[in-house]
Amino acid sequence: MRNVNAESGCLFCTPPVEGEPERKSLTRRQVLTRGLFTGGALAGGGFLGGAPHAFARQAVGREQPPHHDCIIEASWVLGYEHDRLTLIPDASVRIREERIVAVQPGRIAGRAKRVHAHGQLLLPGFISGHTHACSGTPTRGLIESGRSYARPLELVENLTDDDLDDLTAYNVAELLRSGCTTHVEMSLSLRQAQSYVRVAKRWGVRGYPGGMIPGIARLFPIWFRKDDQVLRDSVPDTLKEIEANRQFALGINNTEEGRLRPQMSPHAADTHTPETLAAIVAAGKELGNGLHIHLSQSAKEVETVQRLWGKRPPEWLAALEFYSQPVFAAHLIGVDTANDLPLLVKHKVTFAHCPSGNGAGGSSGLHPYPEALAAGVNTAIGIDTHSNDYVENIKLAVLYGRARARLLGGSSPAQLKAPSVWDAIASATVNPARGLGREDLGRIAPGAKADLCAIDVSGFLAGVGATPPEPLNNLLYANGLCVRHVMTDGHFQVFHGRFVADDEGRVLKRGGAVVEKIWAQLRAEKWFA
């Protein structure tokens, strides 16, 4: 579609772009059914101003996604120039194969299929610094009033492989639907990691998966032990788990055109010993993709590690050379801000901040996101479990972080930075990419991977009916259902708001059926009583 503005003249009379075939005249019916009168065109606004007209929404529902060869024209693009994120109005992004090959203001000439992202903000695909993909829907809506998530998650491990895959697919679909294209995935067991990989292969998902060690079947007796002899007795079986996860990871390492890069994922410092962590570190170095752990996630963990090993968890891991490779560390609720945060900065650890962790309001405001920002810790936003809506988690990171900074700012000995939406977007894109050692992720720039998402910032609820002048602020009113396009390696997984990686209805139905089986078992056990 031609641009409509003062320079381009009439939509019907202006000659085609050089290199493109000449267009035939359009009838009035063709104009309407093809959705050419967008909000911007009707208003005589900017390059791509306004939201799509209703006819446009109907027409695009029949389009086939132009995988690996297209030009995305967006009202706003969050580009990456001179080592920083920057907003570019009325810009185009050229996709060829799995890469971004051009980013520029205005229109890019050529014959490639055009994806019109009117009234939308085009961003890098989001990177979750911490996910448990199978854990979202089995616990969602059950644990918010204070119930433990333990039993539903134990039942997940008893599912057949087919049911496990259906459950994984539902949760991964939610992640994709909300613009999250890369997952630093700590599956709750090796079986669940294998399920994640099967789904990721089908849908072209980018993941850094690893089975949590100890896995969910063995975790709770070790984690909630009354006697530390339980930990010592667990070492032989934990070493067997480490080896099984290592063997699986070696078999998939750097497969699927490099999209799958497994990590070793120890549960936490208080469920391991020096012997088991040494095996984890060695396996991680062999794989070359880093480590993923819950770190100082509670005061109890800190007390346990200090009692057993004489150091706080971050100190103890440093002594064991855990930080000799990239590390993603989730939660930090029990962190010593004065001593631990400088240590994490020194070792370039990435803090995975999960604002919706433990369900809606479950741990709201407890995470030291403002302190980490002030200290200069490389910080990523993670999903954790119960809410797979990445856009909502960006919002919560800002809102909870500002509340924490305001409440503690006058009394805390640590410096706090009230997070801006720019901080949160960096934590969703370039920061986790840096933690992964990936200069080709988390940015929209020539040569980067074509991992992208486009979000409607002009429509109902998130917008005002026109393209906003400061679109990042509108993300604070948006959610995952505002996401219009998602692609990984140039392949669309969401197109014009439709999940196109698979049959959306089938994914929804099968995932729901598995959760109903879990509910039935919980009812039989009188868990709801």
C-alpha positions in Angstrom: 0.0 0.0 0.0 1.3 3.5 -0.9 1.9 6.0 1.9 -0.6 8.8 2.1 0.8 12.2 3.1 1.6 15.6 1.7 4.6 14.3 -0.2 3.1 11.2 -1.7 0.0 12.6 -3.2 -3.1 10.6 -4.2 -3.2 6.9 -3.3 -4.6 6.1 -6.7 -2.6 8.4 -8.9 0.9 8.3 -7.5 3.3 6.1 -9.5 4.6 2.9 -7.9 7.9 2.7 -6.0 10.9 2.1 -8.3 11.3 -1.6 -8.7 7.7 -2.5 -8.0 5.2 -3.4 -10.6 2.7 -0.8 -11.8 -0.7 -1.1 -10.1 -4.0 -1.2 -11.8 -6.7 1.2 -10.7 -8.8 0.0 -7.8 -12.6 -0.1 -7.5 -14.3 1.4 -4.5 -15.2 -2.1 -3.3 -11.5 -3.2 -3.5 -10.4 -0.1 -1.6 -12.8 -0.9 1.3 -12.3 -4.7 1.4 -8.6 -4.4 1.3 -8.7 -2.0 4.2 -6.7 0.8 2.4 -8.5 3.6 4.3 -6.6 3.3 7.6 -7.1 5.7 10.5 -3.9 7.6 9.3 -5.0 7.8 5.7 -8.5 9.1 6.6 -7.0 11.6 9.0 -4.3 12.7 6.6 -1.8 12.0 9.5 1.7 10.9 9.4 3.4 8.0 7.5 1.4 5.3 9.3 -0.6 7.1 11.8 -3.8 5.8 13.3 -5.3 2.4 13.9 -6.5 0.1 11.2 -10.1 0.6 9.9 -12.6 -2.2 10.6 -12.4 -3.3 7.0 -8.7 -3.7 7.3 -9.1 -5.9 10.3 -11.5 -8.1 8.4 -9.2 -8.3 5.3 -6.0 -9.2 7.1 -7.7 -12.1 8.8 -7.5 -13.9 5.4 -3.9 -13.0 4.7 -1.1 -15.6 4.9 1.9 -14.6 6.9 4.8 -13.6 4.7 7.5 -15.7 6.5 11.1 -14.7 6.1 10.6 -12.1 3.4 8.7 -9.0 4.2 8.8 -5.3 5.1 7.0 -4.2 8.3 5.8 -0.7 8.3 5.0 0.6 11.8 3.9 3.9 13.3 6.8 3.5 15.8 9.9 1.3 15.8 12.0 0.8 18.9 15.4 0.7 17.1 18.9 0.3 18.4 21.4 2.9 17.5 24.8 3.9 19.0 24.4 1.2 21.7 21.1 2.4 23.0 17.4 1.9 22.4 15.7 4.7 20.5 12.2 5.4 19.1 11.9 5.9 15.4 8.6 7.3 14.1 7.0 6.1 10.9 9.7 3.5 10.1 10.1 0.3 8.1 12.0 -2.9 8.9 13.1 -5.2 6.1 13.2 -8.9 7.0 15.1 -11.4 4.8 15.4 -15.1 5.9 16.0 -15.0 9.7 17.6 -11.5 9.9 16.8 -7.9 9.9 18.6 -6.4 6.9 17.4 -2.7 7.0 15.8 -0.3 9.4 14.9 3.2 8.3 12.4 6.0 8.6 9.8 6.1 5.9 9.2 3.5 3.3 11.7 0.9 2.1 11.4 0.3 -1.7 11.0 -3.2 -3.0 8.6 -5.9 -4.0 8.5 -7.7 -0.7 5.1 -8.3 1.0 4.3 -5.4 3.3 2.9 -5.9 6.8 1.1 -2.7 7.9 1.5 -2.1 11.6 -0.6 1.1 11.7 -0.9 2.6 15.2 1.5 -0.1 16.5 4.9 -0.1 18.2 7.3 -2.6 16.8 9.7 -3.9 19.4 12.3 -6.6 19.7 10.8 -9.9 20.8 10.8 -10.0 24.5 13.2 -12.3 26.4 12.0 -13.9 29.6 14.9 -14.3 32.0 13.1 -17.0 34.0 10.2 -19.3 33.1 8.7 -22.6 34.3 6.6 -23.2 31.2 4.5 -26.1 32.5 3.7 -24.4 35.8 1.4 -21.5 34.7 -2.0 -22.9 34.1 -2.0 -25.8 36.6 -1.8 -23.3 39.5 -3.4 -20.2 38.0 -6.6 -19.2 39.9 -5.9 -21.7 42.7 -3.0 -20.2 44.7 -3.8 -16.5 44.9 -5.6 -16.7 48.3 -2.6 -18.4 49.9 -2.7 -22.1 48.9 0.6 -23.8 48.2 1.4 -24.6 44.6 3.2 -27.8 45.5 0.6 -30.4 45.0 -0.7 -29.2 41.6 2.9 -29.1 40.3 3.6 -32.6 41.6 0.6 -33.9 39.7 2.0 -32.3 36.5 5.0 -34.7 36.7 2.6 -37.7 36.7 1.0 -36.8 33.3 1.6 -38.8 30.2 3.9 -37.4 27.6 1.0 -36.4 25.4 -0.8 -34.6 28.2 2.5 -33.0 29.2 3.0 -31.7 25.7 -0.5 -30.3 25.5 0.0 -28.5 28.8 3.4 -27.2 27.7 1.9 -26.1 24.3 -0.8 -24.0 26.0 1.7 -22.2 28.2 4.2 -21.6 25.4 1.4 -20.3 23.2 0.6 -17.7 25.9 4.2 -16.6 26.0 4.3 -16.2 22.3 0.9 -14.5 22.2 2.2 -11.8 24.5 5.4 -11.1 22.5 7.9 -13.3 24.4 10.1 -15.0 21.8 13.0 -16.2 23.9 12.7 -18.2 27.1 15.4 -18.8 29.7 13.4 -21.9 30.7 13.9 -23.8 34.0 11.5 -26.7 33.4 10.6 -28.4 36.7 12.0 -31.7 35.6 13.9 -33.3 32.8 10.7 -34.7 31.4 9.2 -31.2 31.3 12.3 -29.9 29.6 12.0 -32.6 27.0 8.3 -31.6 26.5 9.4 -28.0 26.2 11.9 -28.9 23.5 9.3 -30.9 21.5 6.9 -28.0 21.5 9.7 -25.5 20.7 10.8 -27.6 17.7 7.3 -27.6 16.3 6.8 -23.9 16.6 10.3 -22.5 16.0 10.7 -21.2 19.5 14.0 -19.8 20.8 14.8 -21.3 24.2 17.5 -21.9 26.7 15.9 -24.9 28.4 17.1 -27.0 31.3 15.5 -29.4 33.7 15.5 -28.1 37.3 17.8 -30.1 39.6 16.5 -31.6 41.9 13.4 -32.1 39.8 9.9 -31.6 41.2 9.5 -35.3 42.1 12.4 -35.1 44.6 12.5 -31.4 45.4 10.1 -30.8 48.3 11.6 -33.3 50.8 15.0 -31.8 50.2 13.9 -28.2 50.1 11.6 -28.3 53.2 13.8 -30.7 55.2 13.9 -30.6 59.0 17.3 -32.3 59.1 20.3 -31.5 56.9 21.1 -35.2 56.7 18.4 -35.3 54.0 20.5 -33.0 51.8 23.6 -35.1 52.3 21.7 -38.3 51.5 20.3 -36.7 48.3 23.7 -36.2 46.7 24.0 -39.5 44.8 20.5 -39.1 43.2 21.2 -35.5 42.4 24.4 -36.4 40.7 22.4 -38.9 38.6 19.9 -36.1 37.7 22.8 -33.8 36.7 24.2 -36.5 34.4 20.8 -37.2 32.8 20.2 -33.5 32.2 23.7 -33.2 30.8 23.3 -36.0 28.3 19.9 -34.6 27.1 21.4 -31.1 26.8 24.3 -32.3 24.7 21.9 -34.0 22.3 20.0 -30.8 21.6 22.7 -28.2 22.0 22.7 -25.5 19.3 20.1 -27.4 17.3 17.1 -26.1 15.4 19.3 -23.6 13.5 20.8 -22.5 16.8 17.4 -21.7 18.5 17.9 -24.3 21.2 20.8 -23.7 23.6 20.3 -25.6 26.8 21.6 -24.5 30.2 22.2 -26.4 33.5 19.6 -25.3 36.0 20.2 -26.1 39.7 17.2 -25.3 41.8 18.9 -23.1 44.5 21.8 -22.9 46.8 20.0 -24.5 49.7 19.2 -27.7 47.8 22.8 -28.4 46.7 26.2 -29.2 48.1 29.7 -28.3 46.9 29.9 -31.7 45.2 26.7 -31.3 43.2 27.3 -27.7 42.3 30.8 -28.6 41.0 29.2 -31.1 38.7 26.7 -28.5 37.5 29.5 -26.0 36.8 31.4 -28.5 34.8 28.4 -29.5 32.7 27.6 -25.9 32.1 31.0 -25.2 30.8 30.8 -28.2 28.5 27.5 -26.9 27.0 28.7 -23.3 26.8 25.4 -21.6 27.4 25.5 -20.5 31.1 23.7 -21.5 34.2 20.2 -20.7 35.6 19.3 -20.7 39.3 17.0 -19.3 42.0 19.2 -17.2 44.1 18.6 -15.8 47.6 14.9 -16.3 46.9 14.0 -16.3 50.6 15.4 -15.4 54.1 15.2 -19.2 54.8 17.6 -20.0 52.0 20.1 -17.4 53.2 19.9 -18.7 56.7 20.4 -22.3 55.6 23.4 -21.6 53.4 25.1 -19.5 56.0 24.5 -22.2 58.6 25.9 -24.9 56.4 28.7 -23.2 54.5 29.4 -20.0 56.4 28.6 -17.6 53.5 25.6 -15.9 52.0 24.3 -17.7 48.8 25.9 -15.2 46.3 29.2 -15.4 48.2 29.2 -19.1 48.4 28.5 -19.5 44.7 31.4 -17.2 44.0 33.7 -19.3 46.1 32.6 -22.4 44.0 33.4 -20.5 40.7 29.7 -20.6 39.8 30.1 -17.3 38.1 32.9 -18.5 35.7 30.2 -18.5 33.0 27.0 -16.5 32.3 24.4 -16.8 35.1 20.7 -15.9 35.3 19.7 -15.6 38.9 16.0 -15.3 39.8 14.2 -13.4 42.6 16.9 -12.2 45.1 14.2 -11.5 47.7 16.6 -12.4 50.5 19.6 -10.6 49.1 21.9 -8.4 51.1 21.8 -5.3 49.0 25.0 -3.7 50.4 27.2 -6.7 49.9 25.6 -9.0 47.4 24.6 -6.6 44.6 28.1 -5.3 44.1 29.2 -8.9 43.9 26.7 -9.7 41.2 27.8 -6.6 39.3 31.4 -7.7 39.5 30.6 -11.1 38.1 28.1 -9.8 35.5 25.3 -11.9 36.8 21.9 -11.2 35.3 19.1 -10.7 37.9 15.8 -12.2 36.6 13.1 -10.1 38.2 9.7 -11.8 38.2 7.1 -9.2 39.3 4.2 -11.7 39.0 6.1 -14.5 40.8 3.9 -16.6 43.1 0.7 -15.5 41.4 -1.2 -12.3 41.4 0.1 -10.3 44.3 1.9 -13.3 45.8 5.2 -11.6 46.2 4.4 -8.1 44.9 6.9 -5.5 46.0 9.3 -7.9 47.6 11.8 -8.1 44.7 14.7 -5.6 44.9 14.3 -4.3 41.3 14.8 -0.6 42.3 17.9 -1.6 44.3 19.3 -3.7 41.4 18.8 -0.9 38.9 20.5 1.6 41.3 23.4 -0.7 41.8 24.0 -1.3 38.1 23.1 -5.0 38.1 22.2 -6.3 34.6 18.5 -7.0 35.1 16.0 -9.0 33.1 12.2 -9.4 33.5 11.1 -13.0 33.9 7.7 -14.7 33.8 8.3 -17.2 36.6 5.1 -19.2 36.6 1.5 -18.2 36.9 1.1 -15.2 34.5 2.5 -15.8 31.0 1.5 -12.3 29.9 4.8 -10.6 29.3 3.3 -7.2 28.6 1.6 -7.3 32.0 4.9 -8.2 33.6 6.6 -5.2 32.0 3.8 -3.1 33.5 4.1 -4.7 37.0 7.8 -4.3 37.0 7.3 -0.5 36.6 4.3 -0.2 39.0 5.6 -2.5 41.8 9.1 -1.0 41.4 7.9 2.5 41.8 5.8 1.6 44.8 8.8 -0.1 46.4 11.1 2.8 45.7 8.6 5.3 47.2 7.9 3.2 50.3 11.5 2.4 51.1 13.3 5.3 49.6 13.4 7.3 52.8 14.4 4.5 55.1 16.4 1.9 53.2 20.2 2.1 53.5 20.4 1.0 49.9 20.0 3.3 46.9 16.8 2.7 45.0 15.9 3.8 41.5 12.2 4.2 40.7 12.0 2.3 37.4 10.9 4.0 34.2 9.2 2.2 31.3 12.5 2.6 29.5 14.2 0.6 32.3 11.5 -2.1 32.0 11.8 -2.3 28.2 15.6 -2.6 28.5 15.0 -5.4 31.1 12.8 -7.1 28.5 15.2 -6.8 25.5 18.8 -5.7 25.5 19.7 -6.6 29.1 18.8 -10.3 28.9 20.3 -10.5 25.5 23.5 -9.1 27.0 23.3 -11.7 29.8 23.0 -14.5 27.2 26.0 -13.0 25.3 23.8 -12.4 22.3 24.4 -9.2 20.4 21.9 -10.4 17.7 18.9 -10.5 20.1 17.0 -7.9 22.0 17.4 -5.2 19.4 16.0 -4.0 16.1 19.1 -3.3 14.0 20.6 -4.6 10.7 22.2 -8.0 11.3 20.1 -8.8 14.3 17.8 -11.8 14.4 14.3 -11.1 13.2 12.7 -11.7 16.6 10.0 -9.1 16.8 6.6 -8.2 18.2 4.2 -5.4 17.4 1.8 -4.0 19.9 -1.3 -1.9 19.3 -0.8 1.3 21.2 -3.6 3.3 19.5 -6.7 1.2 20.0 -9.2 0.9 22.8 -7.9 0.7 26.4 -4.2 1.0 25.6 -4.5 4.0 23.3 -6.7 6.9 22.4 -7.7 6.2 18.8 -4.6 7.9 17.4 -0.9 7.1 17.3 0.6 8.3 20.6 3.6 10.7 20.7 5.3 8.6 23.5 4.2 5.0 22.8 6.3 3.3 25.5 4.0 4.9 28.1 1.0 3.3 26.5 2.5 -0.1 27.3 1.5 0.6 30.9 -2.1 0.3 29.8 -1.7 -2.6 27.4 -1.6 -6.4 27.9 -0.8 -9.4 25.8 -4.0 -9.3 23.8 -2.8 -6.0 22.4 0.1 -7.8 20.6 -0.6 -8.0 16.9 2.4 -9.7 15.4 5.2 -12.0 16.7 8.0 -13.6 14.8 11.1 -15.6 15.6 13.9 -15.9 13.1 11.6 -14.2 10.6 8.8 -16.7 11.0 5.5 -15.4 12.1 3.9 -17.1 15.2 1.3 -14.4 15.7 -0.1 -12.5 12.7 -2.7 -9.7 12.9 -3.6 -10.9 16.4 -4.1 -14.6 15.4 -1.9 -17.3 16.8 -0.7 -19.0 13.6 2.0 -21.3 14.8 -0.6 -24.0 15.3 -4.4 -24.4 15.5 -5.2 -22.0 18.3 -8.5 -23.6 19.2 -7.0 -27.0 19.4 -4.1 -25.8 21.7 -6.7 -24.1 23.9 -9.0 -27.1 24.1 -6.2 -29.7 24.8 -4.4 -27.6 27.3 -7.7 -27.0 29.2 -8.5 -30.7 29.2 -5.2 -31.5 30.9 -5.8 -28.9 33.6 -9.3 -30.3 34.2 -7.6 -33.7 34.9 -5.4 -32.1 37.5 -8.4 -30.4 39.1 -10.2 -33.7 39.2 -7.3 -35.3 41.1 -7.2 -32.4 43.5 -10.9 -32.7 44.2 -10.5 -36.5 44.8 -7.8 -35.6 47.3 -10.1 -33.0 48.9 -7.4 -30.4 48.2 -9.9 -27.7 47.7 -11.6 -28.2 51.1 
